[in-house]
Amino acid sequence: MTAALANDFPSAVVIAPCERGGGIVLRLLNGWPLFWLLSALLLVMALAFLTAVGFDTQGYRLIIRATARTSLGLFLVAFVASAVLNHWPGAFARWLVRNRRAFGLAFAMSHAVHLSAIVVFARTDWATFWSLSSTGAIVAGSIAYVVIGLLASTSFDPVVRWLGARRWKQLHRFGLWFVWLFFVFTNAKRIPGSSWYVLPVTLLIAAMIFRLQHARPRRARVSPPASS
């Protein structure tokens, strides 16, 4: 999809062709190269944790915590990209919008690593896993993963054309807000145990306010006519 279509679908995670003249660094930071770079960094991070801590319960739990944070960060980038462009139009904002799909799919990759660590942790230490989780949490998390899977699988141009603009936009708008709400819930419920979780909840609420306030591009100011 082109950059022009990005304005028609503000909830999308869209990629446009790489700008010319940027050299190898620009190519590595746009589109699919950016997605693969982010994914590689996620996998290297997970492997580094396992190497340092061990292929055991502690190592898997460290990956779960780390990918929860990387997923939040990548999600927030895609969540506010259009609002950033509407409020601060410029090269960086255009780059964010141009790479929303890369960040969105990297978020899905981060959460796939997160899920993998959860599964391995559960199989390694079943008793500890259930002492830290609940049936309700697993059901809610499973629903969230279905939504994330729908968002990721419908972030490709052929699927967008098959769904049609209206249905695709409705799906992604619902999905983004569902994931936002899920992040708020999962972090807020942990605040009584650790005040650190106030930070992600604050970031999520701030991102919501910023997105809603800047849902439309800023109107250019019209200078008053010069007096004769």
C-alpha positions in Angstrom: 0.0 0.0 0.0 1.2 3.5 -0.7 1.9 6.3 1.7 -1.2 8.0 0.4 -3.4 5.1 1.5 -1.9 5.4 5.0 -3.9 8.6 5.5 -7.1 6.8 4.6 -6.5 4.0 7.1 -5.1 5.6 10.3 -5.3 2.4 12.3 -3.2 0.5 9.8 0.4 -0.7 10.2 1.5 0.1 6.7 4.7 0.0 4.8 5.6 2.2 1.8 8.5 1.8 -0.5 11.9 2.9 0.8 12.8 6.5 0.0 15.6 6.8 -2.5 19.0 8.1 -1.7 19.2 6.9 1.9 21.9 4.4 1.4 22.3 1.0 3.2 21.4 2.4 6.6 18.1 3.8 5.4 17.3 0.5 3.7 18.0 -1.4 6.9 15.6 0.8 8.8 12.7 0.6 6.5 10.1 -2.0 5.7 10.9 -5.7 5.8 14.6 -5.2 6.6 13.5 -3.2 9.7 11.2 -6.0 10.7 13.9 -8.7 10.4 16.4 -6.5 12.2 14.0 -6.1 15.2 13.1 -9.8 15.1 16.8 -10.7 15.1 17.4 -8.4 18.1 14.5 -10.1 20.0 15.9 -13.5 19.3 19.5 -12.5 20.2 18.1 -11.0 23.5 16.3 -14.2 24.4 19.3 -16.3 23.6 21.6 -14.0 25.6 19.3 -14.3 28.6 19.2 -18.1 28.4 23.0 -18.2 28.0 23.6 -15.9 31.0 20.9 -17.2 33.4 20.4 -20.8 32.1 17.9 -22.9 30.2 15.7 -23.2 33.3 12.8 -21.7 35.0 14.6 -18.4 35.8 15.8 -18.0 32.3 12.4 -18.5 30.8 10.8 -16.2 33.3 13.4 -13.5 32.5 12.5 -13.8 28.8 8.7 -13.5 29.6 9.3 -10.3 31.5 11.7 -8.8 28.9 9.4 -9.6 26.0 6.4 -8.2 27.8 8.3 -4.9 27.8 9.5 -5.1 24.2 6.0 -5.9 23.1 4.6 -2.9 24.9 7.2 -0.6 23.4 6.7 -1.9 19.8 2.9 -1.7 20.2 3.0 1.9 21.4 5.1 2.9 18.4 2.5 1.5 16.0 -0.3 2.8 18.2 0.7 6.5 18.1 2.5 6.7 14.7 -0.3 8.5 12.9 -0.9 10.9 15.8 2.8 11.8 15.8 2.6 12.6 12.1 -0.6 14.6 12.6 0.9 16.7 15.4 4.6 16.9 14.4 4.8 16.4 10.6 8.3 15.8 9.6 10.8 13.3 8.4 10.8 11.2 11.6 7.0 11.1 11.8 6.8 10.1 8.1 9.3 7.3 8.8 7.2 6.1 11.7 4.1 5.9 9.6 5.9 4.3 6.7 7.1 1.6 9.0 4.0 0.9 11.1 3.5 -2.5 9.6 7.2 -3.4 10.5 6.7 -2.3 14.1 3.3 -4.0 14.3 4.7 -7.3 13.0 7.7 -7.0 15.2 5.3 -6.6 18.1 3.6 -9.8 17.1 7.0 -11.5 16.9 7.9 -10.2 20.3 4.7 -11.7 21.7 5.4 -14.9 19.9 8.7 -15.2 21.7 6.8 -14.3 24.9 4.3 -17.1 24.3 7.1 -19.6 23.5 8.8 -18.8 26.8 5.5 -19.2 28.7 4.9 -22.6 27.1 8.4 -23.8 27.9 8.2 -22.4 31.4 4.9 -24.3 32.0 6.3 -27.5 30.7 9.5 -27.1 32.7 7.9 -26.2 36.1 4.2 -26.9 36.0 3.7 -26.2 39.7 5.4 -22.8 39.7 3.6 -21.9 36.5 0.2 -22.5 38.1 1.2 -20.7 41.3 1.8 -17.6 39.2 -1.1 -17.9 36.8 -4.8 -18.7 36.7 -7.4 -20.1 34.4 -8.9 -16.6 33.9 -5.5 -15.2 32.9 -4.9 -18.0 30.4 -8.3 -17.5 28.8 -7.8 -13.7 28.6 -4.3 -14.2 27.2 -5.5 -16.7 24.6 -8.2 -14.3 23.4 -5.5 -11.6 23.1 -3.3 -13.9 21.1 -6.2 -14.6 18.7 -6.6 -10.8 18.2 -2.9 -10.3 17.7 -2.8 -13.1 15.2 -5.7 -11.5 13.3 -3.9 -8.2 13.2 -0.7 -9.7 12.0 -2.3 -12.0 9.4 -4.3 -9.1 7.9 -1.3 -6.7 7.7 -0.5 -7.8 4.1 -1.8 -6.0 1.0 -3.5 -9.1 -0.6 -5.5 -9.7 2.6 -6.4 -6.0 2.9 -7.7 -6.1 -0.7 -9.6 -9.3 0.1 -11.2 -7.9 3.2 -12.0 -4.5 1.7 -11.1 -1.2 3.1 -14.1 -0.8 5.5 -13.9 -4.2 7.1 -10.1 -4.1 7.3 -10.2 -0.7 9.0 -12.9 -1.9 11.5 -10.9 -5.0 12.4 -7.6 -3.1 13.0 -9.3 -0.4 14.9 -11.0 -2.9 17.2 -7.8 -5.0 17.5 -5.5 -2.1 18.4 -7.9 -0.9 21.1 -8.4 -4.4 22.4 -4.6 -4.9 22.7 -4.3 -1.5 24.4 -7.0 -2.5 26.9 -5.3 -5.8 27.5 -2.0 -4.2 28.2 -3.7 -1.8 30.7 -5.4 -4.6 32.5 -2.4 -6.9 32.7 -0.1 -4.2 34.0 -2.7 -2.5 36.3 -3.5 -5.7 38.2 0.2 -6.0 39.1 0.5 -2.6 40.7 -0.4 -3.8 44.2 2.6 -6.1 44.0 5.0 -3.7 42.4 4.7 0.1 41.9 6.9 -0.3 38.8 3.8 -1.2 36.8 2.5 2.3 37.3 4.9 3.3 34.5 3.5 1.1 31.7 0.0 2.0 32.7 0.8 5.7 32.6 2.5 5.3 29.2 -0.6 3.5 27.8 -3.0 6.2 29.1 -0.8 9.0 27.8 -0.6 7.2 24.4 -4.4 6.9 24.3 -4.9 10.6 25.1 -2.3 11.6 22.5 -3.8 9.4 19.9 -7.3 10.8 20.5 -6.2 14.4 20.6 -4.3 14.1 17.4 -6.5 11.8 15.4 -6.7 14.4 12.6 -3.9 16.4 10.9 -3.3 19.8 12.2 -4.9 22.5 10.1 -2.5 24.9 8.6 -2.7 28.3 10.1 -4.1 31.0 7.7 -2.3 34.3 8.0 -4.6 37.3 8.3 -4.7 39.5 5.2 -2.2 42.4 5.3 -3.8 45.7 6.0 -3.6 48.2 3.2 
